[in-house]
Amino acid sequence: MHHFAYRDGALFAEDVDLTALADAVGTPAYVYSEATLRRHFRVFADAFAGADALVAYSVKANSNIAVLKTLAGEGAGADVVSGGELQRAIAAGIAPEKIVFSGVGKTGDEIAAGLDARILQFNVESAAELAAIDEIARARNAQAPIALRINPDVAAGGHEKISTGKKEDKFGVPWAEARDLYAKARAMKGVAVKGVDLHIGSQIDDLAPFEAAFTKIGGLIADLRADGCAIETLDLGGGLGIPYGEGAVPPHPDDYAEMIKRVTAPLNVKLIFEPGRMIAGNAGILLSRVLYVKDGEAKKFLIIDAGMNDLVRPAMYDAFHEIWPVVESSGGETVYDVVGPVCESSDRFAKDRKMAPLKAGDLVAIMSAGAYGAVQASQYNTRALVPEVLVNGDQYAIIRRRPTYEDITALEATPDWLP
Ligand SMILES: *Cc1c(COP(=O)(O)O)cnc(C)c1O
């Protein structure tokens, strides 16, 4: 459920008319609904009410500081995958004891920053990283709280580019090496073993792979405890899918929670979750204007002012996004390829999409663009990063402005030998 809906044929974000908003801030623009962000967070957190659980929002899904502040206000922690994200989370007021640091390639500086901030836990992805953390922590006279990210070797479906829990994937410690590495970790003076972590992928629309992975991890926790290893936390990662308007309908957080409570009840651990898409995905749209309608030889193209540099999901993951007209019309249906202005054939948001007929100047909303949208944008073709707007009731604020040409080129320098 989200707060983008028609009123008398005009699409609103909460109480803000998107036509008026487009005129005020220009297009393309990302528009987020604060009420939707809060609602999704609460639905997830409430599903685990009564359990010892921390919901650490996955910052990489949408890292705008205003979004993080909104979620911090709801009690969210943060799952970060870089030093930059760590800084954002702290700047947004998220308490370090609610921050977990994930990622396969943490640098020495990033590890040191996490130690200095006294975060809750490092999710460690390899033996080599564990050794690095131990060494850096000892050099600072500190002890790093760690969980090992275990690769449970289950296939989670979804697109291969967002699957992370099979043994062919680069993520996590191989299942067969887990017990051994825990034994090594326990002997290290610079680390304090806290828990076990896993994350099997993203946009998973079926409970079965989650249950298979979590059950397998439960067995590992029993083995580790038998080995004398105290396991206090179990981080179950993110990955719960959202409806994109095509394909399967993902499980409701209540059903997800019911399964998890059942599987983890005997374990007596503090649960950590890292949802990203589930919180932010349907809380945002990409607002764009039709530039041209082109009657090609074989098909009709709707050329819009947003491009793959602004929202790369269709090009990168073959992702489906609904595209809604901002003003409803009753003029029947036309079939379009909806494309952007970037000089790449993959710059296409929809293929053979049935839509109400549109003309140059009309506005469209690319739905479900709140997660993995703005954060993956680039300035390819020297197209300015799209501004981000946060709506709250009948108010809105620009939470990242559109850069100027001077902003875009400010980091470039001409060497002395060029005129
Ligand atoms: C990307 C990621 C998440 C968030 O995944 P969603 O599908 O957005 O919920 C959580 N944990 C880790 C380690 C990740 O890499």
The ligand as an SDF file (V2000), in Angstrom:
LIG
                    3D

 15 15  0  0  0  0  0  0  0  0999 V2000
   21.1540   -5.1740   -0.4500 C   0  0  0  0  0  0  0  0  0  0  0  0
   21.2340   -5.7790    0.8870 C   0  0  0  0  0  0  0  0  0  0  0  0
   20.1460   -5.7230    1.7610 C   0  0  0  0  0  0  0  0  0  0  0  0
   18.8100   -5.1380    1.3710 C   0  0  0  0  0  0  0  0  0  0  0  0
   18.1470   -5.9130    0.4360 O   0  0  0  0  0  0  0  0  0  0  0  0
   16.6420   -5.5960    0.0170 P   0  0  0  0  0  0  0  0  0  0  0  0
   16.3360   -6.5610   -1.0440 O   0  0  0  0  0  0  0  0  0  0  0  0
   16.6110   -4.1830   -0.4600 O   0  0  0  0  0  0  0  0  0  0  0  0
   15.7990   -5.7740    1.2310 O   0  0  0  0  0  0  0  0  0  0  0  0
   20.3130   -6.2280    3.0390 C   0  0  0  0  0  0  0  0  0  0  0  0
   21.4940   -6.7720    3.4390 N   0  0  0  0  0  0  0  0  0  0  0  0
   22.5590   -6.8430    2.6140 C   0  0  0  0  0  0  0  0  0  0  0  0
   23.8210   -7.4370    3.1050 C   0  0  0  0  0  0  0  0  0  0  0  0
   22.4700   -6.3490    1.3160 C   0  0  0  0  0  0  0  0  0  0  0  0
   23.5210   -6.4390    0.5000 O   0  0  0  0  0  0  0  0  0  0  0  0
  1  2  1  0
  2  3  1  0
  2 14  2  0
  3  4  1  0
  3 10  2  0
  4  5  1  0
  5  6  1  0
  6  7  2  0
  6  8  1  0
  6  9  1  0
 10 11  1  0
 11 12  2  0
 12 13  1  0
 12 14  1  0
 14 15  1  0
M  END
$$$$
